[in-house]
């Protein structure tokens, strides 16, 4: 549905080939394989990651601090526990909370609890054939390892591995999942100030970064996680934010997230990325081209710890990694 508001068509399967390449709401645009070095479709790339309830696979091309990495996998279905409930929403920001799925009798080792309390087979990784990424500064073809995971661990890329604005294409030649194709765009590395970010009840949180000279198809995703180590599956996620250099997270959602609870080492993750997606026989599969950074958050009164030595005199490090 990306460019023409239609689902992306699947490519025909290649029977004897084992060759392939490489949290929005849609699945993506039509794109066919080519023998060129990049995306030959001149139409604008829309920002369309998979919806959580449809995402069965993801590939990423990530611009890291000192290297460019490519990795991904496709499962034969959606893991129900990965689909979180939207508890509140304001603009592009949503408060997401983990759901309690209960099955009686309990599910077996190779099962997971699905919708309506019914056990289902746990989704397993699929071979999508050889994955080829076109448009990088060096040719890259990936084959799955024994766990059917794709990564360029043995195939180093120049760094950065692509030029800003470069047209990228991921082509999966098909095996257990029929062939498919996805598009991306080269992005500029994300630069975020080192200044501390304070989170307080009833107050907005301003996030800033250096905007690119030409954002093109790139958007910003902001994920705030205050209780990861406490086992509370809740986060505040703002997606498809314009890459303009700043964004203010609403105070009401900040307060609701604090109400869920906090734990040690709260963090915020900011990503610049392009996103394309397509339907496959396994479910929706997406390609993200991204650069991201993490920052620790400051919460008044919260002291994070890894051991008692990190805590003030008279306090000890708790199981949620906070001093009390």
LUMSEVO-611327 format. One record per residue (C-alpha): residue number from 0; residue in three letters; y, z, x negated. Coordinates in Angstrom, 2 decimals. Layout:
# residues N
atom vexke = NUM | guro = Ala | py = Y | pz = Z | px = X
...
***
This chain:
# residues 324
atom vexke = 0 | guro = Unk | py = 0.00 | pz = 0.00 | px = 0.00
atom vexke = 1 | guro = Unk | py = 2.45 | pz = 0.14 | px = -2.89
atom vexke = 2 | guro = Unk | py = 4.47 | pz = -3.02 | px = -3.00
atom vexke = 3 | guro = Unk | py = 3.68 | pz = -4.71 | px = 0.24
atom vexke = 4 | guro = Unk | py = 2.65 | pz = -1.68 | px = 2.34
atom vexke = 5 | guro = Unk | py = -0.98 | pz = -2.79 | px = 2.18
atom vexke = 6 | guro = Unk | py = -3.90 | pz = -1.16 | px = 0.42
atom vexke = 7 | guro = Unk | py = -4.66 | pz = -2.60 | px = -2.98
atom vexke = 8 | guro = Unk | py = -7.56 | pz = -5.02 | px = -2.84
atom vexke = 9 | guro = Unk | py = -10.60 | pz = -4.40 | px = -5.01
atom vexke = 10 | guro = Unk | py = -11.58 | pz = -6.82 | px = -7.69
atom vexke = 11 | guro = Unk | py = -14.97 | pz = -8.53 | px = -7.52
atom vexke = 12 | guro = Unk | py = -17.77 | pz = -6.75 | px = -9.35
atom vexke = 13 | guro = Unk | py = -19.01 | pz = -8.03 | px = -12.71
atom vexke = 14 | guro = Unk | py = -22.77 | pz = -7.40 | px = -12.43
atom vexke = 15 | guro = Unk | py = -23.79 | pz = -7.13 | px = -16.08
atom vexke = 16 | guro = Unk | py = -20.59 | pz = -5.76 | px = -17.58
atom vexke = 17 | guro = Unk | py = -20.16 | pz = -2.10 | px = -18.48
atom vexke = 18 | guro = Unk | py = -16.43 | pz = -2.51 | px = -19.29
atom vexke = 19 | guro = Unk | py = -13.25 | pz = -0.72 | px = -17.80
atom vexke = 20 | guro = Unk | py = -9.68 | pz = 0.70 | px = -18.31
atom vexke = 21 | guro = Unk | py = -8.51 | pz = 4.21 | px = -18.51
atom vexke = 22 | guro = Unk | py = -0.90 | pz = 15.76 | px = -7.08
atom vexke = 23 | guro = Unk | py = 2.35 | pz = 11.20 | px = -3.63
atom vexke = 24 | guro = Unk | py = 0.88 | pz = 10.14 | px = -0.51
atom vexke = 25 | guro = Unk | py = -0.38 | pz = 6.57 | px = -0.67
atom vexke = 26 | guro = Unk | py = -2.76 | pz = 4.23 | px = -2.42
atom vexke = 27 | guro = Unk | py = -1.44 | pz = 1.20 | px = -4.17
atom vexke = 28 | guro = Unk | py = -0.49 | pz = -2.35 | px = -4.72
atom vexke = 29 | guro = Unk | py = -2.43 | pz = -5.56 | px = -5.26
atom vexke = 30 | guro = Unk | py = -2.99 | pz = -6.53 | px = -8.86
atom vexke = 31 | guro = Unk | py = -5.56 | pz = -8.86 | px = -10.43
atom vexke = 32 | guro = Unk | py = -6.98 | pz = -8.85 | px = -13.96
atom vexke = 33 | guro = Unk | py = -5.48 | pz = -11.17 | px = -16.51
atom vexke = 34 | guro = Unk | py = -6.21 | pz = -12.21 | px = -20.05
atom vexke = 35 | guro = Unk | py = -2.61 | pz = -11.57 | px = -21.14
atom vexke = 36 | guro = Unk | py = -1.19 | pz = -8.54 | px = -22.88
atom vexke = 37 | guro = Unk | py = 0.32 | pz = -6.84 | px = -19.85
atom vexke = 38 | guro = Unk | py = 1.05 | pz = -6.84 | px = -16.16
atom vexke = 39 | guro = Unk | py = 1.72 | pz = -10.35 | px = -14.92
atom vexke = 40 | guro = Unk | py = 2.89 | pz = -9.17 | px = -11.50
atom vexke = 41 | guro = Unk | py = 6.69 | pz = -9.33 | px = -11.65
atom vexke = 42 | guro = Unk | py = 7.21 | pz = -7.31 | px = -8.48
atom vexke = 43 | guro = Unk | py = 8.72 | pz = -3.84 | px = -8.68
atom vexke = 44 | guro = Unk | py = 6.29 | pz = -0.98 | px = -9.32
atom vexke = 45 | guro = Unk | py = 6.50 | pz = 1.63 | px = -6.57
atom vexke = 46 | guro = Unk | py = 5.75 | pz = 5.31 | px = -7.14
atom vexke = 47 | guro = Unk | py = 2.49 | pz = 5.93 | px = -5.26
atom vexke = 48 | guro = Unk | py = 0.11 | pz = 8.60 | px = -6.58
atom vexke = 49 | guro = Unk | py = -2.97 | pz = 9.43 | px = -4.51
atom vexke = 50 | guro = Unk | py = -2.75 | pz = 12.02 | px = -1.76
atom vexke = 51 | guro = Unk | py = -4.61 | pz = 15.21 | px = -2.75
atom vexke = 52 | guro = Unk | py = -7.08 | pz = 14.82 | px = 0.11
atom vexke = 53 | guro = Unk | py = -7.95 | pz = 11.29 | px = -1.04
atom vexke = 54 | guro = Unk | py = -7.88 | pz = 11.52 | px = -4.86
atom vexke = 55 | guro = Unk | py = -11.31 | pz = 11.00 | px = -6.39
atom vexke = 56 | guro = Unk | py = -10.16 | pz = 9.77 | px = -9.81
atom vexke = 57 | guro = Unk | py = -7.27 | pz = 9.76 | px = -12.22
atom vexke = 58 | guro = Unk | py = -6.41 | pz = 8.04 | px = -15.49
atom vexke = 59 | guro = Unk | py = -3.45 | pz = 9.06 | px = -17.64
atom vexke = 60 | guro = Unk | py = -1.57 | pz = 7.44 | px = -20.49
atom vexke = 61 | guro = Unk | py = 0.36 | pz = 10.36 | px = -21.96
atom vexke = 62 | guro = Unk | py = 3.16 | pz = 10.31 | px = -24.49
atom vexke = 63 | guro = Unk | py = 2.58 | pz = 13.57 | px = -26.38
atom vexke = 64 | guro = Unk | py = 4.52 | pz = 15.23 | px = -29.19
atom vexke = 65 | guro = Unk | py = 2.70 | pz = 13.43 | px = -31.97
atom vexke = 66 | guro = Unk | py = 0.25 | pz = 11.08 | px = -30.34
atom vexke = 67 | guro = Unk | py = -0.36 | pz = 8.86 | px = -27.33
atom vexke = 68 | guro = Unk | py = -3.54 | pz = 9.71 | px = -25.45
atom vexke = 69 | guro = Unk | py = -5.49 | pz = 7.90 | px = -22.74
atom vexke = 70 | guro = Unk | py = -8.11 | pz = 9.63 | px = -20.63
atom vexke = 71 | guro = Unk | py = -9.60 | pz = 9.77 | px = -17.17
atom vexke = 72 | guro = Unk | py = -12.61 | pz = 9.91 | px = -14.91
atom vexke = 73 | guro = Unk | py = -13.66 | pz = 9.00 | px = -11.37
atom vexke = 74 | guro = Unk | py = -15.83 | pz = 11.16 | px = -9.12
atom vexke = 75 | guro = Unk | py = -17.86 | pz = 9.90 | px = -6.17
atom vexke = 76 | guro = Unk | py = -15.81 | pz = 11.93 | px = -3.75
atom vexke = 77 | guro = Unk | py = -13.03 | pz = 14.49 | px = -3.35
atom vexke = 78 | guro = Unk | py = -13.67 | pz = 18.12 | px = -4.37
atom vexke = 79 | guro = Unk | py = -12.69 | pz = 20.08 | px = -1.22
atom vexke = 80 | guro = Unk | py = -11.40 | pz = 23.11 | px = -3.17
atom vexke = 81 | guro = Unk | py = -8.89 | pz = 20.85 | px = -4.94
atom vexke = 82 | guro = Unk | py = -7.20 | pz = 20.04 | px = -1.63
atom vexke = 83 | guro = Unk | py = -4.61 | pz = 22.73 | px = -1.07
atom vexke = 84 | guro = Unk | py = -2.73 | pz = 23.63 | px = 2.07
atom vexke = 85 | guro = Unk | py = 0.98 | pz = 22.87 | px = 2.44
atom vexke = 86 | guro = Unk | py = 2.53 | pz = 26.17 | px = 3.55
atom vexke = 87 | guro = Unk | py = 6.19 | pz = 25.13 | px = 3.39
atom vexke = 88 | guro = Unk | py = 8.20 | pz = 22.04 | px = 2.53
atom vexke = 89 | guro = Unk | py = 11.84 | pz = 21.24 | px = 1.85
atom vexke = 90 | guro = Unk | py = 12.83 | pz = 17.75 | px = 0.72
atom vexke = 91 | guro = Unk | py = 10.44 | pz = 16.56 | px = -2.02
atom vexke = 92 | guro = Unk | py = 9.26 | pz = 20.15 | px = -2.71
atom vexke = 93 | guro = Unk | py = 6.15 | pz = 21.75 | px = -1.25
atom vexke = 94 | guro = Unk | py = 4.58 | pz = 25.19 | px = -1.52
atom vexke = 95 | guro = Unk | py = 0.84 | pz = 24.59 | px = -1.98
atom vexke = 96 | guro = Unk | py = -1.79 | pz = 27.28 | px = -1.48
atom vexke = 97 | guro = Unk | py = -5.52 | pz = 27.24 | px = -2.12
atom vexke = 98 | guro = Unk | py = -7.76 | pz = 27.25 | px = 0.94
atom vexke = 99 | guro = Unk | py = -10.63 | pz = 29.66 | px = 1.58
atom vexke = 100 | guro = Unk | py = -13.71 | pz = 27.55 | px = 2.29
atom vexke = 101 | guro = Unk | py = -16.74 | pz = 29.56 | px = 3.43
atom vexke = 102 | guro = Unk | py = -20.32 | pz = 28.39 | px = 3.88
atom vexke = 103 | guro = Unk | py = -23.19 | pz = 30.50 | px = 5.19
atom vexke = 104 | guro = Unk | py = -25.78 | pz = 30.31 | px = 3.77
atom vexke = 105 | guro = Unk | py = -24.15 | pz = 29.95 | px = 0.35
atom vexke = 106 | guro = Unk | py = -24.25 | pz = 26.53 | px = -1.27
atom vexke = 107 | guro = Unk | py = -26.71 | pz = 25.70 | px = -4.04
atom vexke = 108 | guro = Unk | py = -25.87 | pz = 25.04 | px = -7.68
atom vexke = 109 | guro = Unk | py = -25.34 | pz = 21.31 | px = -7.15
atom vexke = 110 | guro = Unk | py = -23.35 | pz = 21.78 | px = -3.94
atom vexke = 111 | guro = Unk | py = -19.91 | pz = 22.91 | px = -2.90
atom vexke = 112 | guro = Unk | py = -18.53 | pz = 24.23 | px = 0.36
atom vexke = 113 | guro = Unk | py = -16.96 | pz = 21.43 | px = 2.36
atom vexke = 114 | guro = Unk | py = -14.92 | pz = 21.20 | px = 5.52
atom vexke = 115 | guro = Unk | py = -16.09 | pz = 23.10 | px = 8.62
atom vexke = 116 | guro = Unk | py = -18.33 | pz = 25.41 | px = 6.58
atom vexke = 117 | guro = Unk | py = -20.88 | pz = 22.73 | px = 5.68
atom vexke = 118 | guro = Unk | py = -22.28 | pz = 22.44 | px = 2.15
atom vexke = 119 | guro = Unk | py = -21.99 | pz = 19.02 | px = 0.52
atom vexke = 120 | guro = Unk | py = -23.22 | pz = 17.61 | px = -2.81
atom vexke = 121 | guro = Unk | py = -20.71 | pz = 18.43 | px = -5.54
atom vexke = 122 | guro = Unk | py = -18.93 | pz = 15.16 | px = -6.47
atom vexke = 123 | guro = Unk | py = -20.21 | pz = 13.76 | px = -9.74
atom vexke = 124 | guro = Unk | py = -18.55 | pz = 11.53 | px = -12.38
atom vexke = 125 | guro = Unk | py = -19.09 | pz = 7.79 | px = -12.01
atom vexke = 126 | guro = Unk | py = -19.37 | pz = 4.96 | px = -14.51
atom vexke = 127 | guro = Unk | py = -16.61 | pz = 2.45 | px = -13.77
atom vexke = 128 | guro = Unk | py = -17.56 | pz = 0.16 | px = -16.63
atom vexke = 129 | guro = Unk | py = -15.40 | pz = -0.61 | px = -19.64
atom vexke = 130 | guro = Unk | py = -11.78 | pz = 0.32 | px = -19.11
atom vexke = 131 | guro = Unk | py = -9.18 | pz = -1.86 | px = -20.79
atom vexke = 132 | guro = Unk | py = -5.48 | pz = -1.00 | px = -21.05
atom vexke = 133 | guro = Unk | py = -3.16 | pz = -3.95 | px = -21.55
atom vexke = 134 | guro = Unk | py = 0.47 | pz = -3.73 | px = -22.63
atom vexke = 135 | guro = Unk | py = 0.03 | pz = -1.02 | px = -25.28
atom vexke = 136 | guro = Unk | py = 1.09 | pz = -1.58 | px = -28.89
atom vexke = 137 | guro = Unk | py = -2.59 | pz = -1.94 | px = -29.82
atom vexke = 138 | guro = Unk | py = -5.60 | pz = -3.23 | px = -27.90
atom vexke = 139 | guro = Unk | py = -7.57 | pz = -0.44 | px = -26.24
atom vexke = 140 | guro = Unk | py = -10.97 | pz = -0.61 | px = -24.53
atom vexke = 141 | guro = Unk | py = -12.77 | pz = 2.55 | px = -23.45
atom vexke = 142 | guro = Unk | py = -16.39 | pz = 3.20 | px = -22.53
atom vexke = 143 | guro = Unk | py = -17.59 | pz = 6.42 | px = -20.90
atom vexke = 144 | guro = Unk | py = -19.19 | pz = 9.23 | px = -22.89
atom vexke = 145 | guro = Unk | py = -22.37 | pz = 11.00 | px = -21.75
atom vexke = 146 | guro = Unk | py = -20.35 | pz = 12.94 | px = -19.16
atom vexke = 147 | guro = Unk | py = -18.81 | pz = 9.67 | px = -17.89
atom vexke = 148 | guro = Unk | py = -15.40 | pz = 10.72 | px = -19.16
atom vexke = 149 | guro = Unk | py = -13.05 | pz = 8.16 | px = -20.68
atom vexke = 150 | guro = Unk | py = -10.76 | pz = 8.99 | px = -23.61
atom vexke = 151 | guro = Unk | py = -9.40 | pz = 7.38 | px = -26.75
atom vexke = 152 | guro = Unk | py = -10.62 | pz = 10.11 | px = -29.10
atom vexke = 153 | guro = Unk | py = -12.15 | pz = 7.57 | px = -31.48
atom vexke = 154 | guro = Unk | py = -9.50 | pz = 4.88 | px = -30.94
atom vexke = 155 | guro = Unk | py = -6.15 | pz = 5.99 | px = -32.31
atom vexke = 156 | guro = Unk | py = -3.00 | pz = 4.31 | px = -31.03
atom vexke = 157 | guro = Unk | py = 0.35 | pz = 3.86 | px = -32.74
atom vexke = 158 | guro = Unk | py = 2.82 | pz = 6.49 | px = -31.59
atom vexke = 159 | guro = Unk | py = 4.54 | pz = 5.96 | px = -29.29
atom vexke = 160 | guro = Unk | py = 1.74 | pz = 3.82 | px = -27.91
atom vexke = 161 | guro = Unk | py = 4.02 | pz = 1.71 | px = -25.75
atom vexke = 162 | guro = Unk | py = 7.62 | pz = 0.56 | px = -25.48
atom vexke = 163 | guro = Unk | py = 9.91 | pz = 1.93 | px = -22.78
atom vexke = 164 | guro = Unk | py = 9.75 | pz = -0.45 | px = -19.84
atom vexke = 165 | guro = Unk | py = 6.55 | pz = -2.13 | px = -21.04
atom vexke = 166 | guro = Unk | py = 4.32 | pz = -3.49 | px = -18.28
atom vexke = 167 | guro = Unk | py = 0.91 | pz = -1.78 | px = -18.49
atom vexke = 168 | guro = Unk | py = -2.29 | pz = -2.71 | px = -16.69
atom vexke = 169 | guro = Unk | py = -5.53 | pz = -0.76 | px = -16.47
atom vexke = 170 | guro = Unk | py = -8.56 | pz = -2.90 | px = -15.66
atom vexke = 171 | guro = Unk | py = -11.90 | pz = -1.34 | px = -14.83
atom vexke = 172 | guro = Unk | py = -14.66 | pz = -3.93 | px = -14.93
atom vexke = 173 | guro = Unk | py = -16.99 | pz = -2.07 | px = -12.58
atom vexke = 174 | guro = Unk | py = -20.40 | pz = -0.40 | px = -12.68
atom vexke = 175 | guro = Unk | py = -21.30 | pz = 2.41 | px = -10.23
atom vexke = 176 | guro = Unk | py = -17.81 | pz = 1.90 | px = -8.79
atom vexke = 177 | guro = Unk | py = -16.73 | pz = -1.72 | px = -8.22
atom vexke = 178 | guro = Unk | py = -13.97 | pz = -3.16 | px = -10.40
atom vexke = 179 | guro = Unk | py = -10.36 | pz = -2.20 | px = -9.81
atom vexke = 180 | guro = Unk | py = -6.94 | pz = -2.62 | px = -11.41
atom vexke = 181 | guro = Unk | py = -3.88 | pz = -0.36 | px = -11.71
atom vexke = 182 | guro = Unk | py = -0.36 | pz = -0.80 | px = -13.03
atom vexke = 183 | guro = Unk | py = 2.07 | pz = 1.33 | px = -15.01
atom vexke = 184 | guro = Unk | py = 5.34 | pz = 1.17 | px = -16.93
atom vexke = 185 | guro = Unk | py = 6.27 | pz = 2.48 | px = -20.35
atom vexke = 186 | guro = Unk | py = 8.59 | pz = 5.50 | px = -20.16
atom vexke = 187 | guro = Unk | py = 10.97 | pz = 7.29 | px = -22.50
atom vexke = 188 | guro = Unk | py = 9.82 | pz = 10.63 | px = -23.90
atom vexke = 189 | guro = Unk | py = 11.00 | pz = 13.55 | px = -21.78
atom vexke = 190 | guro = Unk | py = 13.52 | pz = 15.92 | px = -23.40
atom vexke = 191 | guro = Unk | py = 14.15 | pz = 19.31 | px = -21.75
atom vexke = 192 | guro = Unk | py = 16.65 | pz = 21.94 | px = -23.03
atom vexke = 193 | guro = Unk | py = 15.17 | pz = 25.09 | px = -24.57
atom vexke = 194 | guro = Unk | py = 17.40 | pz = 27.35 | px = -22.50
atom vexke = 195 | guro = Unk | py = 15.46 | pz = 30.00 | px = -20.53
atom vexke = 196 | guro = Unk | py = 14.84 | pz = 29.38 | px = -16.84
atom vexke = 197 | guro = Unk | py = 15.12 | pz = 32.49 | px = -14.67
atom vexke = 198 | guro = Unk | py = 13.39 | pz = 32.80 | px = -11.31
atom vexke = 199 | guro = Unk | py = 14.76 | pz = 35.33 | px = -8.80
atom vexke = 200 | guro = Unk | py = 14.24 | pz = 35.97 | px = -5.13
atom vexke = 201 | guro = Unk | py = 16.82 | pz = 34.28 | px = -2.92
atom vexke = 202 | guro = Unk | py = 18.26 | pz = 32.12 | px = -5.70
atom vexke = 203 | guro = Unk | py = 17.91 | pz = 28.43 | px = -6.46
atom vexke = 204 | guro = Unk | py = 16.50 | pz = 27.26 | px = -9.80
atom vexke = 205 | guro = Unk | py = 18.31 | pz = 24.47 | px = -11.60
atom vexke = 206 | guro = Unk | py = 16.14 | pz = 22.25 | px = -13.80
atom vexke = 207 | guro = Unk | py = 17.69 | pz = 19.79 | px = -16.24
atom vexke = 208 | guro = Unk | py = 16.52 | pz = 17.13 | px = -18.67
atom vexke = 209 | guro = Unk | py = 17.96 | pz = 14.18 | px = -20.56
atom vexke = 210 | guro = Unk | py = 18.01 | pz = 11.16 | px = -18.21
atom vexke = 211 | guro = Unk | py = 16.77 | pz = 7.80 | px = -19.54
atom vexke = 212 | guro = Unk | py = 19.09 | pz = 4.85 | px = -20.02
atom vexke = 213 | guro = Unk | py = 17.06 | pz = 3.01 | px = -17.36
atom vexke = 214 | guro = Unk | py = 14.70 | pz = 5.10 | px = -15.19
atom vexke = 215 | guro = Unk | py = 13.06 | pz = 1.99 | px = -13.70
atom vexke = 216 | guro = Unk | py = 9.89 | pz = 3.00 | px = -11.87
atom vexke = 217 | guro = Unk | py = 9.79 | pz = 6.51 | px = -13.36
atom vexke = 218 | guro = Unk | py = 10.13 | pz = 9.66 | px = -11.27
atom vexke = 219 | guro = Unk | py = 10.13 | pz = 13.37 | px = -12.12
atom vexke = 220 | guro = Unk | py = 7.51 | pz = 15.90 | px = -11.04
atom vexke = 221 | guro = Unk | py = 8.25 | pz = 19.64 | px = -11.31
atom vexke = 222 | guro = Unk | py = 5.45 | pz = 22.20 | px = -10.93
atom vexke = 223 | guro = Unk | py = 6.21 | pz = 25.93 | px = -10.89
atom vexke = 224 | guro = Unk | py = 3.21 | pz = 28.24 | px = -11.34
atom vexke = 225 | guro = Unk | py = 3.88 | pz = 31.99 | px = -11.23
atom vexke = 226 | guro = Unk | py = 0.38 | pz = 33.40 | px = -10.90
atom vexke = 227 | guro = Unk | py = -2.14 | pz = 31.11 | px = -12.59
atom vexke = 228 | guro = Unk | py = -3.72 | pz = 33.92 | px = -14.60
atom vexke = 229 | guro = Unk | py = -3.87 | pz = 36.13 | px = -11.53
atom vexke = 230 | guro = Unk | py = -6.26 | pz = 33.77 | px = -9.78
atom vexke = 231 | guro = Unk | py = -3.83 | pz = 32.94 | px = -6.99
atom vexke = 232 | guro = Unk | py = -4.04 | pz = 29.20 | px = -6.34
atom vexke = 233 | guro = Unk | py = -0.43 | pz = 28.63 | px = -5.34
atom vexke = 234 | guro = Unk | py = 2.32 | pz = 26.52 | px = -6.84
atom vexke = 235 | guro = Unk | py = 5.66 | pz = 25.00 | px = -5.94
atom vexke = 236 | guro = Unk | py = 5.61 | pz = 21.26 | px = -6.58
atom vexke = 237 | guro = Unk | py = 8.54 | pz = 18.85 | px = -6.34
atom vexke = 238 | guro = Unk | py = 7.41 | pz = 15.23 | px = -6.69
atom vexke = 239 | guro = Unk | py = 9.10 | pz = 11.82 | px = -6.73
atom vexke = 240 | guro = Unk | py = 12.36 | pz = 13.45 | px = -7.84
atom vexke = 241 | guro = Unk | py = 14.94 | pz = 10.85 | px = -9.01
atom vexke = 242 | guro = Unk | py = 15.11 | pz = 10.69 | px = -12.82
atom vexke = 243 | guro = Unk | py = 18.83 | pz = 11.53 | px = -12.85
atom vexke = 244 | guro = Unk | py = 18.85 | pz = 14.45 | px = -15.29
atom vexke = 245 | guro = Unk | py = 18.87 | pz = 17.47 | px = -12.99
atom vexke = 246 | guro = Unk | py = 17.40 | pz = 18.93 | px = -9.82
atom vexke = 247 | guro = Unk | py = 17.90 | pz = 22.19 | px = -7.92
atom vexke = 248 | guro = Unk | py = 14.79 | pz = 23.82 | px = -6.42
atom vexke = 249 | guro = Unk | py = 15.59 | pz = 25.39 | px = -3.02
atom vexke = 250 | guro = Unk | py = 15.96 | pz = 29.18 | px = -2.89
atom vexke = 251 | guro = Unk | py = 13.82 | pz = 29.53 | px = 0.23
atom vexke = 252 | guro = Unk | py = 10.77 | pz = 28.00 | px = -1.44
atom vexke = 253 | guro = Unk | py = 11.33 | pz = 30.12 | px = -4.56
atom vexke = 254 | guro = Unk | py = 11.22 | pz = 33.26 | px = -2.42
atom vexke = 255 | guro = Unk | py = 8.08 | pz = 32.12 | px = -0.61
atom vexke = 256 | guro = Unk | py = 6.35 | pz = 31.48 | px = -3.93
atom vexke = 257 | guro = Unk | py = 7.32 | pz = 34.93 | px = -5.22
atom vexke = 258 | guro = Unk | py = 5.89 | pz = 36.40 | px = -2.00
atom vexke = 259 | guro = Unk | py = 2.47 | pz = 34.98 | px = -2.92
atom vexke = 260 | guro = Unk | py = 2.45 | pz = 37.05 | px = -6.11
atom vexke = 261 | guro = Unk | py = 3.11 | pz = 36.80 | px = -9.84
atom vexke = 262 | guro = Unk | py = 1.06 | pz = 37.23 | px = -13.00
atom vexke = 263 | guro = Unk | py = 1.57 | pz = 36.97 | px = -16.74
atom vexke = 264 | guro = Unk | py = 3.02 | pz = 33.92 | px = -18.47
atom vexke = 265 | guro = Unk | py = 4.59 | pz = 32.15 | px = -15.49
atom vexke = 266 | guro = Unk | py = 5.48 | pz = 28.57 | px = -16.36
atom vexke = 267 | guro = Unk | py = 7.15 | pz = 25.41 | px = -15.20
atom vexke = 268 | guro = Unk | py = 5.85 | pz = 21.94 | px = -16.05
atom vexke = 269 | guro = Unk | py = 8.23 | pz = 18.98 | px = -15.93
atom vexke = 270 | guro = Unk | py = 6.87 | pz = 15.43 | px = -16.11
atom vexke = 271 | guro = Unk | py = 8.45 | pz = 12.00 | px = -16.25
atom vexke = 272 | guro = Unk | py = 5.90 | pz = 9.54 | px = -14.92
atom vexke = 273 | guro = Unk | py = 5.05 | pz = 6.34 | px = -13.16
atom vexke = 274 | guro = Unk | py = 2.23 | pz = 6.33 | px = -10.64
atom vexke = 275 | guro = Unk | py = 0.07 | pz = 3.62 | px = -9.11
atom vexke = 276 | guro = Unk | py = -3.07 | pz = 4.03 | px = -7.01
atom vexke = 277 | guro = Unk | py = -5.79 | pz = 2.06 | px = -5.31
atom vexke = 278 | guro = Unk | py = -8.70 | pz = 2.54 | px = -2.92
atom vexke = 279 | guro = Unk | py = -12.20 | pz = 2.29 | px = -4.39
atom vexke = 280 | guro = Unk | py = -15.66 | pz = 2.94 | px = -3.01
atom vexke = 281 | guro = Unk | py = -15.39 | pz = 6.48 | px = -4.42
atom vexke = 282 | guro = Unk | py = -11.94 | pz = 7.21 | px = -2.99
atom vexke = 283 | guro = Unk | py = -8.37 | pz = 6.86 | px = -4.20
atom vexke = 284 | guro = Unk | py = -7.92 | pz = 6.42 | px = -7.97
atom vexke = 285 | guro = Unk | py = -4.53 | pz = 6.67 | px = -9.69
atom vexke = 286 | guro = Unk | py = -2.93 | pz = 5.78 | px = -13.01
atom vexke = 287 | guro = Unk | py = -0.16 | pz = 8.00 | px = -14.38
atom vexke = 288 | guro = Unk | py = 1.96 | pz = 7.03 | px = -17.39
atom vexke = 289 | guro = Unk | py = 3.68 | pz = 10.26 | px = -18.35
atom vexke = 290 | guro = Unk | py = 5.55 | pz = 12.48 | px = -20.75
atom vexke = 291 | guro = Unk | py = 5.63 | pz = 16.18 | px = -19.93
atom vexke = 292 | guro = Unk | py = 6.72 | pz = 19.54 | px = -21.25
atom vexke = 293 | guro = Unk | py = 6.09 | pz = 23.18 | px = -20.31
atom vexke = 294 | guro = Unk | py = 8.52 | pz = 26.08 | px = -20.40
atom vexke = 295 | guro = Unk | py = 7.85 | pz = 29.78 | px = -19.82
atom vexke = 296 | guro = Unk | py = 9.79 | pz = 31.29 | px = -16.95
atom vexke = 297 | guro = Unk | py = 11.73 | pz = 34.55 | px = -16.98
atom vexke = 298 | guro = Unk | py = 11.18 | pz = 36.89 | px = -14.02
atom vexke = 299 | guro = Unk | py = 13.29 | pz = 40.07 | px = -14.05
atom vexke = 300 | guro = Unk | py = 11.05 | pz = 43.09 | px = -14.65
atom vexke = 301 | guro = Unk | py = 7.99 | pz = 41.05 | px = -15.66
atom vexke = 302 | guro = Unk | py = 6.55 | pz = 41.48 | px = -19.17
atom vexke = 303 | guro = Unk | py = 3.63 | pz = 39.18 | px = -20.02
atom vexke = 304 | guro = Unk | py = 0.93 | pz = 40.26 | px = -22.44
atom vexke = 305 | guro = Unk | py = -2.30 | pz = 39.31 | px = -24.14
atom vexke = 306 | guro = Unk | py = -3.10 | pz = 42.84 | px = -25.31
atom vexke = 307 | guro = Unk | py = -1.71 | pz = 46.39 | px = -25.09
atom vexke = 308 | guro = Unk | py = 0.27 | pz = 45.77 | px = -28.29
atom vexke = 309 | guro = Unk | py = 2.50 | pz = 43.36 | px = -26.37
atom vexke = 310 | guro = Unk | py = 3.57 | pz = 46.05 | px = -23.89
atom vexke = 311 | guro = Unk | py = 6.36 | pz = 48.64 | px = -24.02
atom vexke = 312 | guro = Unk | py = 5.40 | pz = 52.20 | px = -24.95
atom vexke = 313 | guro = Unk | py = 3.51 | pz = 53.89 | px = -22.13
atom vexke = 314 | guro = Unk | py = 2.33 | pz = 50.64 | px = -20.54
atom vexke = 315 | guro = Unk | py = -0.92 | pz = 48.69 | px = -20.92
atom vexke = 316 | guro = Unk | py = -1.92 | pz = 45.05 | px = -20.47
atom vexke = 317 | guro = Unk | py = -3.51 | pz = 44.47 | px = -17.07
atom vexke = 318 | guro = Unk | py = -6.16 | pz = 41.91 | px = -16.07
atom vexke = 319 | guro = Unk | py = -3.40 | pz = 39.68 | px = -14.67
atom vexke = 320 | guro = Unk | py = -1.75 | pz = 39.66 | px = -18.13
atom vexke = 321 | guro = Unk | py = 1.23 | pz = 41.78 | px = -17.13
atom vexke = 322 | guro = Unk | py = 2.36 | pz = 45.11 | px = -18.61
atom vexke = 323 | guro = Unk | py = 2.33 | pz = 48.14 | px = -16.35
***
